[in-house]
Amino acid sequence: MDAATLTYDTLRFGEFEDFPETSEPVWILGKQFNALTEKDDILSDITSRLWFTYRKNFQPIGGTGPTSDTGWGCMLRCGQMILAEALMRRHLTRDWRWVRGERKKEEYTSILNAFIDKKDSYYSIHQIAQMGVGEGKSIGQWYGPNTVAQVLKKLAVFDTWSRLAVHVAMDNTVVIEEIKRLCMPWLDFERGACAPREMNGCPEGACALVEDSSSVLWKPLVLLIPLRLGLSDINEAYIETLKQCFTMPQSLGVIGGKPNSAHYFIGFVGEELIYLDPHTTQCAVEPCESGQVQDDSYHCQHPPCRMHICELDPSIAAGFFCPTEDDFDDWCVHIRKLSSCRGGLPMFELVDSQPSHLINTEVLNLTPDFSDSDRLERFFDSEDEEFEILSL
């Protein structure tokens, strides 16, 4: 039976390789586990991640388009998973756990409803597929990691509940100043002292500061970094660096996989990557009138899939979540330490300000304004083959 047409019940009750009995540490999205003594904790943690797979019998995309994404939507589903993890961190924290049959928190239900396969859900397959048309992808066409990252950035603008600042770092370069402009747009970086801009004689945002100081001081950051770590195969010089990314508390994991077969990678044990696989077709789920969702099929309740890291396609996108400025500063410290260590090649460059060989920041409005998408497209090619290849 083709993996793309397996049903949920087939997966749930089929044969799966159990988690390995090993003394090597298991890392899942910034948390370390012991496979010998904490197997139940590992499986509970993995089951608590939202698992988005192919679906069928949903509303036609665009009114007359496909009613299933089987065979073409795997990267879109991986994009949903990495963003859902950010939303879970934003509203429920990293330690939240899903328990089958237990009454769910309102925040959890709101997050899940944002991904339901309906045209009016913020991050539905409908929204991602239609927004992808602006990135040069027709509905039903396979996406790469870079394309789905750009689409998620555009869609997040409309999610006023989560108020995320989504930044897609291009050219293998993360520019600290760009990110701080995005997450703190009310600060005037041109003065050099990061002073608040004044509006009607008062610092802009001062009124809102009284209501919700945390959200005003820093918009929670979702950082997506599309990378190409080799030509046809991953360059082994990047392997240790990639593994270290999963150990950071800010890690959202990695989307990538094999050619035309995407997976959501959430950790590693030894030389094996741990991932959630979207390649199973389930029926679309309709929420109840109360908004509650039958959610069993949105959580992977069998041992997770694993693959040797050398089998990874070199085209990936790594994700990180920084809910506060301190979290982002801590992430920068981690990255700089990682770059200075021997035994691995940095996957990307972290710089304080925009390098002269890249686009002038004054050309782009770095606040998350959807009206700027056309200007962004002139600079950022949406085809995933157009990465700068890092070399030794």
Residue, then its C-alpha position, 0 to 999 in steps of 0.5 A: m500500500d502506498a504510504a501516501t494513502l494509508t489511513y489513520d487506523t492503519l498507522r495507529f495499529g500497524e507495526f512500528e519500531d519501538f523507541p530504541e533502548t539506548s544510553e545516548p541522550v534523546w533531544i526533543l525541541g530543546k529538552q533532553f530525555n533518557a531513553l532508558t528511564e524516561k520513555d513514557d515522558i518522551l512519548s508523551d512529549i511527542t504525542s503532545r505536538l500537533w500532528f498535521t497530515y494529509r486530509k480528504n473531503f474538505q471544502p474545495i480549495g478556492g471553491t472549485g479546487p482540490t478536496s484533498d492534499t494527498g500527494w502534494g501537501c506534505m510540506l504545507r502540513c510540515g509548515q503547519m506543524i512548525l508554526a503550531e509548535a510556536l503557537m503552543r509555546r506562545h499560549l500554552t508553554r513548552d511543558w504543556r501536555w496533551v491527554r487523550g479524552e481530557r477537557k482541553k484548555e480554551e487556548y488549545t482549542s483556539i490554536l487547533n481551530a486556526f489549522i482546521d481545513k476550512k477557508d476561514s481558518y488562519y493557517s488552513i491548507h486553503q489559506i496556505a495553498q492560495m497564498g502560495v500563488g503569490e509565491g509562484k506556486s499553483i494550487g496543488q503544486w509541491y512546496g519547498p521549505n523556503t516557499v512555505a516559510q514565506v507563506l507562513k510569514k504572510l499569513a501570520v500578519f492576520d493572526t491578531w490573537s497571537r501577534l507573532a513577528v515572523h522573520v524569514a532570514m535569507d542569504n544564510t544570514v540572520v541580522i540582529e538589527e532587522i529582527k529587533r526592528l521587527c519585534m520592537p517597531w516602535l523603537d527608533f534604531e536610527r538614533g542609535a539608542c533605541a529610543p521610543r518614537e514620539m507620537n503626539g508628544c508621547p512615546e508611541g505605544a505608551c498607552a498600550l504599555v500600561e495594558d500589556s507591557s510584555s506584548v508591547l516591549w517585544k512581539p514574540l519572534v518566530l525565526l525561520i531560516p531556509l538553508r541548503l546544506g549541500l548539493s544533492d546530499i547533506n554536507e557532513a560538516y553541518i551534521e553536528t551543528l544541525k543536531q545542536c540546534f535541537t538542543m536549544p530551548q528556542s528550537l521549533g525543529v526543522i522542516g525538510g525531508k527527502p526530495n518531494s517527501a517532507h517531514y517535520f523533524i523535532g529532535f535526534v538520538g545518536e545519529e538518527l533524526i526523530y520526526l513526525d510524518p504527514h504522509t497519511t490521509q485522514c478525513a477532514v474534521e468539522p468542529c462542533e458549534s462550540g468550537q470543540v474539535q475531535d482531536d485524537s487524529y491531530h496527535c501522533q499516538h505511536p512511536p515516532c519515525r526515525m531516519h539516519i541524519c545522512e539521508l536528510d535532503p540538504s534543503i531545509a528550514a530551521g525554526f526558533f521561537c523567542p517569546t522575549e528579547d532575553d530569549f532572543d539574546d540568549w539564542c544569539v549567545h548559543i549560536r555564537k558559541l556554536s560557531s566558535c566550536r570546532g567539529g562543525l561548520p556553521m549553517f548560517e551567519l549571525v551579524d549585528s547589522q545588515p552586511s553591505h552586500l545584502i539588500n539595504t534595510e531602508v528599501l524594505n519596511l521590516t514591520p509585518d505589513f502585508s502590503d509589502s509582500d510584492r516588494l519582498e518578492r522582488f528580492f527573495d526568490s521563492e524557488d527553493e533551488e536558489f540558495e547560496i551554497l555554503s562551503l568549507 
